[in-house]
Every structure is written in structure tokens, then in C-alpha cells.
């Protein structure tokens, strides 16, 4: 175990976090983004046969992540932004030339790119971008075929509304699948266009206010459909040959939140998420037969078949760092491909396990969260609220939470209504009120339940979180008495929902309209009532505002405006800003600064 608090924090921040896991088409490689091994995040890849160590494919001073594999499994398209501004540049990185990044698009563009797939001919790059043929930034994201030799960009499709989802090229390079939100902010329809821009058409529409997603089969002639129903998600198959749609799974008792179809597989991968834990299964599309993937004490998520009858999978828990493993379903043999424990001074006993915590909210709805207990007498309780809100906390390692717990705080992570992981009805429940409604009551009643259980003490409770977690922190400090929230540290949190709608990325505005039940012009009263900036005179506790100066999502204007409002009513506050961060604090040195400052802040605020 590290010998002092500083060494412990360094060890926690150096514990690699894995995201954007992508198996190669031939199943012989898996690539991912690792956070923690350097100052910023970089791309790595490893052979799935377990014969070699991971290869570091990028080494930069900016966050870089994998986007897609080439069809021959020999190179990757990777993305990189500048200090978190989200205006990404795409590069190609080859397995036989690691750390050599070949630029594919312009640096720091004046628009936002989604996706990026190389055509099998190696010459065309497919992506969407909110830029027109004259180079002007617009709201809708158009579908582009970019010729890497001539620089010519051909528009394949022109959606009318912005969308965040990237287009998807089939393995044979003949068609591009993409989503439109032209009918309603809550819905998404599947469209298809040929690689030459012909035949652009809608292929699956399950309702103006429902979303449908598609994943290509390896044959490039069928699409695995993942669609919303009233209370659940259903799975089907769409055929290009006859434009038919056949539903395979229609079960309200299941919560199939994710689907995939690895190109080297003969079955689709489904993930049922129950109480935030994913359970994998393999679906035979022809017969409809489904086989459950083995369940282990820690979470095990199948990724893709690997040579020798094995599978690559993700393996993790709150005391097991997320690692990529080679798993043999027949005998349960598991071999780490990333060997995380060899890369750290930490031991499992150094990590505090997550405990399930349940309570009832104001309307009787059952809510779940995770509790991390300090060793010994607690200095107080930190409520750590997740962003999204369409996301959820799992039983996994969070360096920030582990550090707070190691410093003597109980840490509570509520999965309020609107979170994923508990079924579609639970996720959709946040829309009944819109942002700032009963999901904030879920958080409040969770705090009260902790007090009733003698886990938290009145007046010794603080709250923090990033993005929607920052917004929830603002809601709490402007609504709740000091006994329930004595201090708040919102990170990149919305203060004025009208400003948020007007200044955020254009492709994110439909999400705000979906969550709020309309735009600021359509439901102005709701936008005002749910904006914490109008209620800052209620603040009685301590306040620390954290912001990334390059944030294009929740822009720094929120901080400028709320500080002016706080000054007008004489409320004290502190600001901690980072010039080289965007939406969230991601650089390792900045995380260290932030976490130490937050521990100091909560120690002082909750001491009395």
C-alpha cells in the first residue's frame, strides 16, 4: 500500500481506466483508450491470443481515443481534440508503425465531427459533420465521404436536424447507415444511403418519439435492430434485400441496453443490464437461440470471439481494475491481456468495495445507489452525482471516489430516475417532470435515508458531480437546507438552462428539448423554474465552482453569469478553473489538483 496520502492519490490516478474498447474485424486484436498511464489518454492495442504485451499506438499531449478499425485489421482511425474543446481531428495509426499519427482531417476544425470509418478501398473516409459544402458551421450534421487523396468531400445525405450518433459503413463498403432526428427531439429513425449518395431513404421508423439503433451484420446485407418500446427494448433483424423487419426479442421483463455484432462472430452479443450490472448473452440470428454468457463474481462483459475458442471480455468491480481478459466459456479459464495488477503498487485490500444502498423516493419509487464507507469514523459524507443524466454508476473503480473514501469520507453515488441500468421506464421517468424535477427528490431522499441509517450526519454532508452531476449540485445547494447539504462543488454544471440551450453544441440541443419537453421558447416557465441561477439567494452552505475553460457543452458563460448573480446577493464562493480542460477535468495533474482541493474544501465545510 502507498505510504502517504500523496502517494496513494498518485497510485489511484495512475491506475489505468479503459474506455472505447474496439475489437478488430478479424478478432486478433482489441484496441482501447487508456486513461492514467500518462498525463492524457492514449490508444493501445493487444493481441487476443495472449502472446504479447499491449502496444502503445499513440503518445501525445492531448486526449486521443480509437474510433474504428480498417477493414484489414491493420490500422485504426483515432480522434484527438485540443484541451477538451471536442473539435476533433482524425488520424490513422498503423499497427506496424505505432505512435506515428497520419492526419486525415484538419486540425482544430470549426465544426464537430462524429465517427470516422475508412472504406475498404483505403481512400475514402466516412463521417458526419455540422459543416456545409462552403466550410460554414451549421446545425445539422451532414454525412460525408471524404477522399483522402484529393481532399474532396462529397455529401451523401443531408439530415434536417443535428444528431450526435456517428454514421456506420457496412463491412463491404456499399452502404452507410445513419440516424435522423427530423421528426421529434425524443425520437431517432434509421436511414440508409449508398456509398455513391444514391437511394437515401428511411428504413426503420418505430414512432416519431422513439429511438431505433442499428448494427451491421458481418455480411453487410442485414442490420441488427435495437429499438425502444413503451417499457423496454426489443431486438430484430432488417434485411436490405427485401426491406423486411423481423423482431426476435420482445420481452418487457428484459432490459437489453446494448447490442453488438463482432465481424468475426456468428452470433450477436446482447447485454441485459439489471440493477446496473450487465449480463451478456449470445444470440443466434437464424434460429433465435440464445446462450447466456458465464457469470463471475465480478462483472464480465463479452467483447468478441478470440482465437482458440475463447472470447475477449471486460472484467471489473470496485476492487478489481477494469482489464481486458481472454476467457474460455467452456472451462471458465480467464487470462489477463492487460495485466493491470502488475502495473500498480495498489492491492485489492487498498480499495474500498461498493455497497448496494436502496431507498424510496417521494412517490414511492425505489432508488438504488452505491455507498463507499470510510475506514474508521467518517469526517462527513460526500454525495457524488453522475452526469448524463442518461447514464449510471456501476460497481467499478472510480479513483475520485476511492480517494475521498481513503481521506475519511463516506461517499454516496445515487442512481436517480433518468439513469440507465434499471429498465426503459425508469430511464424515461425523468421526462415526466423535466430536468430539475423528481430526480432531485431522489437525491434528497437518498441523503435523508443515509441520515436515518446513521451513515450520514445532518450538517456534515456535501455534494459534487460533473455535468448533470454539477447541475444537481447547484440544485441541491439552492434548494436544500444546510442540514442536508452544507457544501457544494459543482463541476461543469448548468446554472441557467436557457443559456445552456443557446450556447451548447448544436448537436446537443435536441437532447435538452427532449428532456425538458420543449425548447425555451416552447416551455419558458419550466426552463426558468429549473435554472439554479434564479435561486442563488437561498444558498447557506459553502460553494466551490469548478469549470474547464474550453468546455463547449456547458460553456464558461454559466460561471460568468452565476458569479454575477452571486455577487449581486452577496453570497460567498470560490472558483477553480482549468485553462486546458473542456467538459470535465481529465488531465492527471489537474485531477490531482482538483481532488486535493475538494478534500480540503469538504474537510473545512463539514468540520462543524
C-alpha positions in Angstrom: 0.0 0.0 0.0 1.3 3.5 -0.7 2.9 5.1 2.4 1.2 8.5 2.4 -1.9 10.3 1.0 0.0 11.9 -1.9 1.5 8.5 -2.9 -2.0 6.9 -2.6 -3.5 9.6 -4.9 -0.7 9.2 -7.4 -1.3 5.4 -7.4 -5.1 5.8 -7.8 -4.6 8.3 -10.7 -2.1 6.0 -12.3 -4.4 3.0 -12.2 -5.4 2.7 -15.9 -9.1 3.3 -16.8 -10.2 1.7 -20.0 -12.8 3.2 -22.5 -13.7 2.9 -26.2 -12.9 -0.8 -26.4 -12.9 -1.9 -30.1 -12.2 -5.5 -31.4 -10.6 -5.7 -34.8 -12.7 -7.2 -37.7 -10.5 -10.4 -37.7 -10.7 -10.8 -33.9 -7.0 -10.9 -33.5 -6.7 -7.5 -31.8 -8.5 -5.3 -29.4 -7.9 -1.5 -29.2 -8.9 0.9 -26.4 -8.2 4.2 -24.7 -6.3 4.0 -21.5 -6.5 6.9 -19.0 -3.9 7.2 -16.3 -0.7 5.9 -17.8 0.3 9.4 -19.0 -0.8 13.0 -18.4 -3.5 12.4 -21.0 -5.3 9.4 -22.5 -3.8 7.4 -25.4 -4.7 4.5 -27.6 -3.4 0.9 -27.0 -3.9 -2.4 -28.7 -3.2 -6.0 -27.7 -3.2 -9.4 -29.5 -6.2 -11.5 -28.3 -4.2 -14.8 -28.3 -2.3 -13.5 -25.2 1.2 -13.9 -26.7 2.3 -10.2 -26.4 2.1 -7.2 -24.2 -0.2 -4.2 -25.1 1.2 -1.9 -27.8 1.0 1.9 -27.2 -0.2 3.2 -30.5 -0.3 7.0 -29.6 1.8 9.2 -27.3 0.6 12.8 -27.3 -0.1 15.7 -25.0 -3.9 15.6 -25.9 -6.5 13.0 -25.2 -6.7 10.5 -28.0 -9.2 7.7 -28.5 -10.0 4.9 -31.1 -12.9 5.4 -33.4 -12.8 2.5 -35.8 -10.7 -0.3 -37.4 -9.7 -0.5 -41.0 -11.3 -3.5 -42.8 -8.0 -5.3 -43.0 -7.4 -5.0 -39.2 -4.0 -3.4 -39.7 -4.8 0.2 -38.7 -7.1 2.4 -36.7 -8.8 5.7 -37.1 -8.3 7.7 -33.9 -9.6 11.0 -32.8 -8.0 13.9 -30.8 -9.2 17.2 -29.6 -7.4 20.2 -28.2 -7.6 20.8 -24.4 -11.1 19.2 -24.4 -12.7 21.5 -26.9 -14.3 18.5 -28.7 -13.4 19.8 -32.2 -11.7 16.6 -33.1 -9.1 15.8 -35.7 -9.0 12.3 -37.2 -5.8 10.3 -37.7 -4.7 6.9 -39.0 -2.4 4.8 -36.9 -1.0 1.6 -38.2 -0.1 -1.5 -36.1 3.3 -1.8 -37.8 4.1 1.9 -37.1 2.9 2.7 -33.6 2.9 6.3 -32.4 3.0 7.6 -36.0 -0.2 9.5 -36.5 -1.2 10.2 -40.1 -3.6 13.2 -40.3 -6.8 12.5 -42.1 -8.8 15.7 -41.4 -7.8 19.3 -40.5 -6.6 20.2 -37.0 -9.0 22.0 -34.6 -11.8 22.5 -37.2 -14.6 25.0 -36.8 -17.2 22.2 -36.5 -17.8 18.9 -34.8 -17.1 15.5 -36.4 -18.8 12.3 -35.5 -17.4 8.9 -36.3 -14.8 8.2 -38.9 -14.6 4.9 -40.9 -12.2 4.0 -43.7 -13.7 2.5 -46.8 -12.2 -0.9 -47.8 -10.5 0.9 -50.7 -8.4 2.8 -48.1 -9.1 6.1 -49.8 -12.5 7.2 -48.6 -13.3 8.3 -45.0 -16.9 8.3 -43.8 -18.1 10.6 -41.0 -20.7 13.2 -40.2 -20.0 16.9 -39.5 -22.0 20.0 -38.9 -20.4 21.9 -41.8 -21.7 22.7 -45.2 -20.1 22.5 -48.7 -18.8 26.0 -48.2 -17.0 25.2 -45.0 -19.5 27.1 -42.8 -20.6 25.6 -39.5 -24.3 24.7 -39.5 -26.7 23.0 -37.0 -27.4 19.7 -38.9 -24.7 17.0 -39.2 -24.3 16.0 -42.8 -23.0 12.6 -43.9 -19.7 13.0 -45.8 -17.5 10.8 -48.0 -14.0 12.4 -47.7 -11.5 11.5 -50.4 -8.1 11.3 -48.6 -6.1 11.6 -51.9 -7.8 14.6 -53.4 -9.4 16.2 -50.3 -12.8 16.2 -52.0 -15.8 15.9 -49.6 -19.0 14.5 -51.1 -22.2 15.0 -49.2 -24.0 11.6 -49.1 -27.0 12.7 -47.0 -28.5 15.9 -45.6 -30.4 15.4 -42.4 -32.5 18.4 -41.3 -31.7 18.3 -37.6 -28.5 17.8 -35.6 -27.7 14.3 -34.3 -24.9 13.0 -32.1 -24.7 9.4 -33.4 -22.0 8.6 -36.0 -22.7 7.0 -39.4 -21.8 3.4 -39.9 -20.3 1.9 -43.1 -21.1 -1.8 -43.8 -18.0 -4.1 -44.0 -18.3 -4.4 -47.8 -18.3 -0.6 -48.2 -21.5 -0.4 -50.2 -23.9 1.4 -47.8 -23.9 3.9 -44.9 -26.3 3.5 -42.0 -27.2 6.7 -40.1 -29.8 8.2 -37.8 -32.1 11.2 -38.2 -34.0 13.2 -35.6 -36.0 15.2 -38.1 -39.5 14.2 -36.6 -39.1 14.9 -32.9 -36.3 15.6 -30.4 -37.1 12.4 -28.5 -37.0 10.1 -31.5 -34.4 8.8 -34.0 -35.1 6.9 -37.2 -32.7 4.7 -39.2 -31.8 5.8 -42.7 -29.7 4.2 -45.4 -27.7 5.7 -48.3 -25.4 4.1 -50.8 -21.7 4.9 -50.9 -22.3 6.9 -54.1 -25.0 9.0 -52.4 -27.9 7.3 -54.2 -31.1 5.9 -52.7 -31.1 7.9 -49.5 -34.1 6.6 -47.6 -35.7 5.9 -44.2 -35.6 2.2 -43.4 -36.8 1.8 -39.8 -39.2 4.1 -38.1 -40.9 2.9 -34.9 -42.5 6.2 -34.0 -41.6 9.9 -34.1 -40.8 10.0 -30.4 -38.9 6.6 -30.1 -35.3 5.8 -30.9 -34.0 3.0 -33.0 -30.4 1.9 -33.5 -28.8 -0.4 -36.0 -25.6 -2.5 -36.1 -24.3 -4.1 -39.3 -24.1 -7.9 -39.7 -20.7 -9.1 -41.0 -22.5 -10.0 -44.3 -23.3 -6.3 -44.9 -26.8 -7.3 -46.0 -28.6 -7.4 -42.7 -28.8 -5.0 -39.7 -29.3 -5.9 -36.1 -32.0 -3.6 -34.8 -32.2 -2.3 -31.2 -35.3 -0.3 -30.6 -37.3 1.4 -27.9 -40.8 0.0 -26.9 -43.1 1.6 -24.3 -41.3 -0.1 -21.3 -38.4 -2.0 -22.7 -36.0 -2.5 -25.7 -36.6 -5.0 -28.4 -34.2 -6.7 -30.9 -34.8 -7.5 -34.5 -33.2 -8.0 -37.9 -33.6 -5.8 -41.0 -32.9 -7.2 -44.5 -31.7 -5.0 -47.3 -32.7 -7.5 -49.9 -36.4 -7.2 -49.3 -36.7 -4.3 -46.8 -38.2 -6.6 -44.2 -38.0 -6.3 -40.4 -38.3 -9.3 -38.2 -38.5 -9.0 -34.4 -36.5 -11.6 -32.5 -36.8 -10.5 -28.8 -39.9 -8.7 -27.4 -39.8 -9.2 -23.7 -40.8 -6.4 -21.3 -39.1 -8.3 -18.4 -35.7 -7.8 -20.0 -33.5 -4.6 -20.2 -31.4 -5.1 -23.2 -29.4 -1.9 -23.2 -26.6 -2.7 -25.6 -26.2 -4.9 -28.7 -23.2 -5.6 -31.0 -22.2 -8.0 -33.8 -18.4 -8.5 -33.9 -17.4 -9.0 -37.5 -15.6 -12.3 -36.7 -18.6 -13.7 -34.8 -21.5 -15.9 -35.9 -23.8 -14.6 -33.1 -24.8 -11.2 -31.8 -23.8 -10.0 -28.4 -26.6 -8.7 -26.1 -26.2 -7.0 -22.7 -29.1 -7.2 -20.3 -28.5 -4.7 -17.6 -30.1 -5.5 -14.2 -29.6 -3.1 -11.3 -26.7 -1.6 -13.2 -24.9 -4.9 -13.7 -24.6 -6.1 -17.4 -25.2 -9.8 -18.2 -24.0 -11.0 -21.6 -25.7 -13.4 -23.9 -25.1 -14.7 -27.4 -28.0 -14.7 -29.9 -28.1 -17.0 -33.0 -29.9 -14.8 -35.5 -31.1 -17.7 -37.7 -32.6 -19.8 -35.0 -33.3 -17.3 -32.3 -31.5 -19.5 -29.8 -29.8 -17.5 -27.0 -27.0 -18.7 -24.8 -26.1 -16.9 -21.6 -22.5 -15.8 -21.2 -21.0 -17.2 -18.0 -21.4 -15.1 -14.8 -18.5 -14.5 -12.5 -18.3 -12.8 -9.0 -17.0 -9.6 -10.7 -18.6 -8.2 -13.9 -17.7 -10.0 -17.1 -18.8 -8.4 -20.4 -18.1 -10.3 -23.6 -16.4 -8.2 -26.4 -15.7 -10.6 -29.3 -14.5 -14.1 -30.2 -10.8 -14.7 -29.9 -8.6 -17.4 -31.5 -8.8 -20.9 -29.9 -12.4 -20.9 -28.9 -12.0 -18.1 -26.3 -13.6 -14.7 -26.0 -12.2 -11.4 -25.1 -14.1 -9.8 -22.3 -14.0 -6.9 -19.9 -13.6 -7.9 -16.2 -14.1 -5.4 -13.3 -15.5 -4.4 -10.0 -14.9 -1.8 -7.3 -11.9 -3.7 -6.1 -10.9 -5.1 -9.5 -9.5 -2.6 -12.0 -11.1 -2.9 -15.4 -9.0 -5.2 -17.6 -9.2 -7.0 -20.9 -9.2 -10.7 -20.4 -9.1 -13.8 -22.6 -12.0 -16.0 -21.3 -12.8 -19.6 -22.2 -16.5 -20.2 -21.6 -16.2 -24.0 -21.6 -14.0 -24.2 -18.5 -14.0 -20.6 -17.1 -10.3 -20.1 -17.6 -9.5 -16.4 -17.5 -6.2 -14.8 -18.5 -5.5 -11.1 -18.3 -4.4 -9.5 -21.5 -3.6 -6.1 -19.9 -2.1 -7.3 -16.6 -3.3 -4.3 -14.6 -2.1 -5.6 -11.2 1.5 -5.7 -12.5 1.3 -2.0 -13.3 0.4 -0.7 -9.9 1.5 -0.6 -6.2 -2.1 -1.0 -5.1 -3.6 -4.2 -3.8 -7.2 -5.2 -3.7 -7.2 -4.5 0.1 -6.3 -0.9 -0.6 -9.6 -0.4 -2.4 -12.9 0.2 -0.7 -15.8 -2.0 -2.0 -19.1 -0.6 -3.2 -22.2 -1.4 -1.2 -25.7 -1.5 -2.5 -28.0 1.1 -0.9 -31.7 1.3 -1.6 -34.4 3.7 -0.5 -37.9 5.0 -1.5 -38.3 8.4 -3.1 -41.2 10.9 -2.7 -43.6 8.9 -4.9 -42.6 5.5 -3.6 -40.3 4.7 -6.4 -37.4 2.5 -5.3 -34.0 4.1 -6.0 -30.6 2.4 -5.8 -27.1 3.9 -5.2 -23.6 2.8 -4.2 -22.1 3.5 -0.8 -18.4 3.6 -0.1 -17.7 3.7 3.7 -14.7 5.4 5.2 -12.4 3.3 7.3 -12.9 4.5 10.8 -15.0 7.4 11.9 -16.2 9.4 8.9 -15.4 13.1 8.6 -18.6 13.5 6.7 -20.5 12.3 3.6 -19.9 13.3 0.0 -22.8 12.8 -2.4 -21.2 12.2 -5.8 -23.8 12.6 -8.6 -23.3 11.2 -12.1 -23.7 13.1 -15.3 -25.8 12.3 -18.3 -28.4 12.1 -16.8 -28.8 9.1 -19.2 -26.0 7.0 -17.6 -25.4 5.1 -14.4 -22.8 4.3 -11.8 -21.7 0.6 -11.7 -19.7 -1.5 -9.3 -16.4 -0.4 -10.7 -13.3 1.6 -9.6 -13.6 5.3 -9.5 -10.3 6.9 -8.5 -12.0 10.1 -7.3 -14.4 8.2 -5.0 -11.7 5.9 -3.7 -9.5 8.9 -2.8 -12.4 10.6 -0.9 -13.1 7.4 1.0 -9.4 7.0 1.8 -9.4 10.5 3.3 -12.1 9.7 5.7 -15.4 10.5 3.9 -18.3 8.2 3.2 -19.2 8.6 -0.5 -22.7 8.1 -1.8 -23.5 7.7 -5.5 -27.2 7.8 -6.3 -28.6 6.3 -9.5 -31.6 8.7 -9.6 -34.6 8.3 -12.0 -33.4 9.0 -15.5 -30.4 6.7 -15.0 -29.9 3.8 -17.3 -29.4 0.3 -15.8 -32.9 -0.2 -14.4 -35.1 -0.5 -17.5 -36.5 1.9 -20.0 -39.4 3.0 -17.8 -37.0 4.1 -15.1 -34.9 6.0 -17.6 -37.9 7.7 -19.2 -39.3 8.7 -15.8 -37.2 11.9 -15.7 -39.1 13.3 -18.7 -42.4 13.4 -16.7 -41.1 16.5 -14.8 -38.1 17.5 -17.0 -34.7 18.3 -15.6 -34.7 19.5 -12.0 -37.9 17.6 -11.1 -38.3 14.4 -9.0 -34.8 13.1 -9.9 -33.6 15.8 -7.5 -36.0 14.5 -4.9 -34.5 11.1 -5.4 -31.1 12.5 -4.4 -32.6 14.4 -1.4 -34.5 11.3 -0.1 -31.3 9.3 -0.5 -29.5 11.8 1.7 -32.3 11.5 4.2 -32.2 7.7 4.1 -28.5 7.9 4.9 -29.2 10.1 7.9 -32.0 7.7 9.1 -29.5 4.8 8.8 -26.9 6.7 10.9 -24.5 6.7 8.0 -24.6 10.5 7.4 -25.0 13.2 10.0 -27.0 16.4 9.5 -24.8 19.4 8.6 -21.9 17.2 7.6 -23.0 16.4 4.0 -21.5 17.8 0.8 -22.3 17.3 -2.8 -20.3 17.3 -6.1 -20.5 15.9 -9.6 -19.7 16.7 -13.2 -22.1 17.9 -16.0 -25.5 16.8 -14.9 -23.9 16.0 -11.6 -22.8 19.6 -11.4 -26.3 20.8 -12.2 -27.7 18.5 -9.5 -25.1 20.0 -7.1 -26.4 23.5 -8.0 -30.0 22.3 -7.4 -29.1 20.9 -4.0 -27.2 23.9 -2.7 -30.0 26.3 -3.9 -32.9 24.2 -2.6 -32.0 22.2 0.4 -31.4 23.3 4.0 -27.9 23.3 5.3 -28.6 20.2 7.4 -28.9 18.2 4.2 -26.3 19.9 2.1 -23.7 22.1 3.8 -21.3 22.4 0.8 -21.4 22.0 -2.9 -18.7 21.8 -5.6 -20.5 21.7 -9.0 -18.1 20.7 -11.8 -19.0 22.0 -15.3 -22.6 22.2 -14.2 -25.5 24.0 -15.8 -26.8 27.1 -13.9 -29.1 28.6 -16.5 -30.9 26.1 -18.7 -31.7 28.7 -21.3 -28.1 29.7 -21.6 -27.2 26.1 -21.8 -29.6 25.5 -24.7 -28.4 28.6 -26.5 -24.6 28.2 -26.1 -24.1 24.4 -26.1 -23.0 22.4 -29.1 -25.8 22.3 -31.8 -26.0 18.5 -31.8 -26.8 18.5 -28.1 -29.8 20.9 -28.2 -32.3 18.2 -29.2 -31.3 16.3 -26.1 -32.2 19.4 -23.9 -35.5 19.8 -25.7 -36.2 16.1 -25.3 -35.5 16.2 -21.5 -37.4 19.4 -20.9 -40.4 18.7 -23.0 -39.6 21.5 -25.5 -37.3 24.4 -26.2 -37.0 27.6 -24.1 -39.5 29.3 -26.4 -42.0 26.5 -26.0 -41.8 25.9 -22.2 -40.2 29.1 -20.9 -41.6 28.7 -17.4 -40.1 25.3 -16.9 -36.7 26.4 -18.1 -36.7 29.3 -15.6 -38.0 27.3 -12.7 -35.4 24.6 -13.1 -32.4 27.0 -13.5 -30.5 27.3 -10.2 -29.1 30.8 -11.2 -32.5 32.3 -10.2 -32.4 30.9 -6.7 -28.8 31.6 -5.5 -30.0 33.8 -2.7 -31.2 30.6 -1.0 -27.6 29.4 -0.6 -26.5 29.0 3.0 -23.7 26.5 2.7 -20.2 26.7 1.2 -19.7 26.8 -2.6 -16.8 25.9 -4.8 -17.4 26.3 -8.6 -15.2 24.2 -10.9 -15.0 24.7 -14.7 -13.0 23.8 -17.8 -12.3 26.9 -19.8 -12.6 25.1 -23.2 -16.0 23.4 -22.4 -18.2 23.5 -25.5 -21.0 21.6 -23.7 -21.6 23.5 -20.5 -19.8 26.7 -21.5 -17.9 29.0 -19.2 -20.7 31.6 -19.7 -22.5 29.6 -16.9 -19.8 30.6 -14.5 -19.6 34.2 -15.6 -23.4 34.6 -15.2 -23.8 32.8 -11.9 -20.8 34.6 -10.3 -22.5 37.9 -11.2 -25.7 36.7 -9.7 -23.9 35.5 -6.5 -22.2 38.9 -6.2 -25.5 40.7 -6.5 -26.9 38.9 -3.5 -23.6 38.8 -1.5 -23.1 35.0 -1.5 -19.5 33.9 -1.0 -17.9 31.4 -3.3 -14.6 30.2 -4.8 -13.8 29.3 -8.4 -11.3 26.7 -9.6 -10.9 26.8 -13.3 -8.6 24.9 -15.7 -7.4 26.6 -18.9 -6.6 23.3 -20.6 -9.8 21.4 -19.9 -13.2 21.1 -21.5 -16.3 19.2 -20.3 -14.9 17.6 -17.2 -11.4 17.5 -15.7 -9.3 14.8 -17.4 -5.6 15.6 -17.3 -3.9 13.7 -14.5 -2.1 16.7 -13.0 -5.4 18.6 -13.0 -7.3 15.7 -11.4 -4.7 15.7 -8.6 -5.2 19.4 -8.0 -8.9 19.1 -8.1 -9.3 16.1 -5.8 -6.9 17.5 -3.2 -8.7 20.8 -3.3 -12.1 19.1 -2.9 -10.9 17.1 0.1 -9.7 20.3 1.7 -12.9 22.1 0.8 -15.2 19.4 2.3 -13.0 19.0 5.4 -13.4 22.7 6.2 -17.0 22.9 5.2 -18.2 19.8 7.1 -16.0 20.1 10.1 -18.6 21.9 12.2 
